[in-house]
Amino acid sequence: MFSDFFGGGRGGGRGGAQRGSDLRYTLELNLEEAVRGTTVSIRVPTLVNCKPCDGSGAKKGSSPSTCPTCGGIGQVRMQQGFFSVQQTCPRCHGQGKVITDPCDSCHGEGRIEEYKTLSVKVPAGVDTGDRIRLSGEGEAGSQGGPTGDLYVVINVREHPIFQRDGKHLYCEVPISYTDAALGGELEVPTLDGRVKLKIPEGTQTGKQFRLRGKGVAPVRGGGAGDLMCRVAVETPVNLSRRQRELLEELRVSLDGDSSHSPKANGWFEGVKRFFGDL
């Protein structure tokens, strides 16, 4: 469930407190949860201040001492011929202090790793890539530095019916050959339940119907989007003998009458012109 945890303490100078690392958590949601909003509990690993030493890293009753190598500066100066180079103290790693009697719990680190459970309120309308910032829920800072933040990154799973594009939803609605030819009324799904969709006679595959306000209300405000229903006419299969006879009768009755297939007629005329037959 965990994505990459990134950080690198910010704030503080050498030898001083360092801000804790920010954390990143990828939260998987289904489309309904993303559209309506939800509250979820997440469990994340993080570094927290060691309680026995109160984050100092030194055993209780003792304290860090000044680094004898750099004298508490956190930097050492190296002479290389005519040049003098200043670099981080290799003993205290720039902290200016060393722990001679480390804490038994954190072994001188001042922080320990543990899991914590957080409640995350996801606002309605979020989409993949949106981030929710939980201030102060990242890693504890070192040397008493401030705690980092936790960024919850939303990832919306694919839906079996709907595809989302911003605030609009799209779906494909299969209709029968007869409904497409004669017209009819269908029930189509929305995130709020089923609604009636009137199909006019002569509807072709690819015809798109717009259901206004049946999309998604964006998380940053504004009106809800629309649901676009694209019609796909299904060719009948597994026909009975009588059904085949009826379709044969229909084919004979339509044969030679181009008024019933305007798109096909126009396409074939274009093919003839392309090959110079006209």
N, C-alpha and C positions, 0 to 999 in steps of 0.2 A: 504494500500500500504506500510505501514511502518513496518519494522522489529524491532528487539530490538535495542534500543539506549543504548549504553554502554559507560562507561567512568570511571570517577574517575580521578580528575585532577592530572597531573604529573608535576613535576618540582617545584622549590621553596621549602623553608623550612617552619618551623612553624612560624606563624606570618608574612609570606611574601606572594608574589604573587604565585598563583596557575595556572598551565596550564589548559585551558578549556578541557572538555571531548571530546573524539572522538565520532563521530556519525556513524551509519551504516544504509544504505538505500538499500533495495532489489529492483532491477530494473528488471521487467519482459519484455522479448523480444521474438519475434517469431524467428524461425530458419533463415528465410531470413535476418532479421535485424542483427542477430548475425554473420552470414557468411559474409555479405557485409559491415557491419558497418553502423552506423547511428548517428545522433545527436538528443538528446531528452531533453525536459525541465522537470525538476522535482521540486516539491514543498516540502520543508522539514521544520519541526518545529525545532527551535533552540533557545538558549539563546544568546542574544546580549547585549553589554554594554548599560546601560541606558544613554540616551543623556542628559537629564536635569542635572544629577549629574556627568556625565562623568565617570560613573562606580564606583564612590566612595561610593555610598549608602547614603551619607549625603546630606541634603537639600542645594540648591545652596546658597553660602555665608557662609556656615559652613563647618566644616571638622571633621573627626573622632578624638576622643580624646583617650589618653592613658588609657588602662583598669586599673581601680583602684584596681582590685582584684589581678592581676599578675604583675602589674607595667610595662606592655608592653612586658613582656617576652613571654607570651603565655602559660606558664607552671606554675603550682603551686606545692608546696611541702607539702605532708601530712605526719604527724608523727603518726606512729602506733607502740606504745611501743618502742622497741629498733631500729625499722626500719623506714627509711624515704623513702617515695614513691613519685616520681615525676609524675604528670599526666597533661593532657591538661586542661587549665583553663576552668571551666564550664561557665563562663560569656561571654568571648570573643571567645570561641571555638578555641583557639590557634592563633588567629589573632593578639593579643596584643593591639588591639584598639577596642573601642566600639563607636557606633553611637548614640548620645544622641538626635539629631534632624534629623530623617530619611527623605529621599527624598519621596515626595508624589507620585511620579510615580512608583518607584520600591520598596517602603516601606523598604528601607535600604538594599536591596539585592545587589544593584549595577548592576543587570542584569534583563532583562525582556524577556519574551518568545514571539517570533513572527515567522511567516512563511516567508521563502524567496524562490524565484524561481531561479534555477540554470540551466545552459545549460551544458549538459554532452556529450562529444564527445566519442562515443563508437567505438573503432578500429575494423576493420574487423577480423573475426576469433575467437572472444571470445566464451567462453563456460561456462556452469553452474559452479559457484564457483569462477570464475575469479573476481578480485577486481580492481576497478579504484579509485585511491586516489586523492581527491581534497584537496590540502594543504590549511589550514587556513579557511576551510569552516565548521568547527565544532562549538562547543560552545565557547563563549567568556570566557577568563580566569577571575578569581576573583582577586581583588586587583591589576588590571592592568597586570595580567599575560597573556602569549601568548594564541592565539586561537588554539583550537584543530583542527583535520582534519575530513573530511567526507569520508567514504569508501562506494563506490557504488558497491554492490555485484550483479553479474549477475545471473539471473535464466532464462534459455531458456525453453519455453513451448514445450510440445509434438507436433509433426507435424503429420498431418493426413496421410502422405505418407512415409516420410523418418524417419529413426532412425539414430542417430549420435553416433559414437564411436571414439572419438578423431578427427582425420582428415578425417576419412572415413565415408561415408554414406551408408545405407542399405535400400533396398526396396523390396517388394514382387510384382512380376508381374504375374497376372493370364493369362494363355493362353488356347486356346481351345484344345479339344481332337485331332481334326484333324490337327491343326498347330503343336502340339507336335509330332504326328505320321509322318506327311508329310513334316514338315519344313515350314518356312515362314519368314516373316519380320514384326516386330512390332515397333510401336512408343512408347518409354518409356520416362517418365518425368525426367528432371534434373533441378537443380536450375537455369540453364542458358537457359532453353527451352527444346523442345523435340528433341530426337535423334533416329535414326534407329538402331534397334537391330535385327541381323540375327539369327533366330532360326534353328539349323540344324535338320534334320529329326531324329526321334527316341529320342527326348529330354524327359527326365524323370523329375518328380517332385523333387524339391530340387537342380536341376542343377543351378549353380551360374555363372553369367557372370560379368566380370569386365570391367567397363568403366573408363579407366585411366584418371586422372586429373579432374574428375567430382565431386570430393569431396570438402573438405574445405581446404583453405590455412591457416595454423595455425597462430595465432596472434603473436607468438614469432619467426616467420620466418620459411622458409623451403618450399618445394614444396607442391602443393595441393594434397590431398588424392584422393582416387578412390570412385566410386559409384559401389556397389555390388548389382546386380539384381538377386534375387532368383526366379526361375520359380515355379509356382504352376499350375499344370494341372487340369482344371475344368472338372468334369464329366457332360455331357449334361443332362438337365432336361426338363420336359414338351415336350417330343418328340411327333411328329405326328405319325400316323400309318405308313406312308411311311418311316419315319426315323427309326422307330423301326424295320421294315422289313429289311432295309439296314444293321442295326447293327446285326440283327440275321444272315443274310447272312455272314457278316464278322466273327461272332463268329464261325459259322460252318466251314468256310474256314480256320480259325486259329486253330481249335480244333485238338489236338494231335501233333501240330508242335511247339516244344519247342524253336526253333530257334528265334521265334518272342518275346519270354519273357525270356531272359537269366537270369534275376535276380530271377524271380519266379521259374524257373526250378532249379537253384542252391539252393534256399531256401528249396524247397520241398525235394531235395536230402539230404540236411543237416538234415531235420526232420526225414527222414527215417533212416539215420545212428544213430541219437540220440536214437531212439527207438529200434535199433538193427534189423531193417527189412532187412538190407543188410549185 
